[in-house]
Amino acid sequence: MHIKHKFLGAHLSKELRQRYKIKTLPVRKEDEVIIKRGQFKGRRGKVERVNLRKTRIYVNGVQITKIDGNKVYYPIHPSNVIITGLDMKDKERAKVIERKTKWQKDIYFH
């Protein structure tokens, strides 16, 4: 499962790229995203749930109605979204960003 966590990576918006000097981060619950592909293209919302086993995320406001009338979240692959806002409540995430910044800034941003 720790290897599958890498597959949850999504691109950061231009503003976040400039601020943190990195291109991608794994999507987490409470991150703000904009969907760039599929039938929900252009929708914005917060990530409500992350399914690591199926490599899918569920975004608030992106729901379909089943035949019986129930609304369910539509699964979206993380590569089809752009992260526009990060949830920085977790101190470990700040460490990850700092660690990635050290070696990626020389490769991508010089």
N, C-alpha and C positions, 0 to 999 in steps of 0.2 A: 504494500500500500504506500510505503514511503517513495517508491519509484513512480507510482501512478500520480503522485502529487505534482510531479514535474509536468504532466500532461495537462494540468489545469491552467497552464500559463496563458495569459492574454496580453495584448499590447496595451501600453499606457497611452493616454492622450498626449498631444504635443506639449501642453502645459506641464503635465507631470513628468514627461521625459526631460524637459529643461530643468525642472526643479530637482529631480532625484538623479539625473544622469544615467538612467537605465531604460531599456526598451520594454521589457516584459516582467511580469510578476504573476504568480499563481493567484487566481481569483479566490476571495474569501467571502464568507457571509458578511453582510452589511456594506460591501463595496458598492459604489455607484457605477453603473455601466450603461453604455448605449449599444444597441444591437445593430450590427452592420450587414448582416446577411439573413436571408430567409423571409418568411411571411410577416414577421414582426419587425422588419427593418425600420430603423429610425426611432424606435421606442426607447425610452430611458426608464431606469428604475433601479432599485436596490436589490441586491442578491438576497433572496430569502433562504435558499438552501443550496448546498453543494453535495452532489452525489459522486463520491470518489470512485465507487465501484463501476458506475456506468459512464464516468467522465462527462457529466452534464451538470449545468447550473439551472436554477429556477429563479426567475426575475419577477419582482412584484409588478403586477399589472399585465403580465403576459400569461393569459389564461385562455383555455378553450373550453367550450361547453360540450359535455358528453351527451349522448342520446337521451339518457335519463334526466338531463337537466342540471347535473352537478358540474360545477366549474373546477377544473384542475389546472395546475401550473403546467406550462409547456416546456419540455426539456430543451435546453440550448447548449450547444457545444461551446466551450470557452474560447475557441479560436475565432468564433463569429461575433465577439464583442470587443469593445474597447473600454478600458477602465478609465472613468472620468473622475472618480473620487475614491480615495483609499480610507479604510477604517484603520486608524493608527492607535487604537486602544491597547493592542497587544505590544508589549515591549520587545518580544521576539521578532516581530515583523520589522521593527526599526533596525534591529541587528542584521536581519537578512538584507535589507536595503543598503545598509552601510557596507556590508561585506561584498555585495554585488557591485557597488559603486567603485570600490577600490580597483578591481581588475577590469571592469567593463568600460570605464571612462577612457582608458588608453586605447581600447580597440575601436570603439564606435564614435567617440566624440573628440577627435583631435584634428 
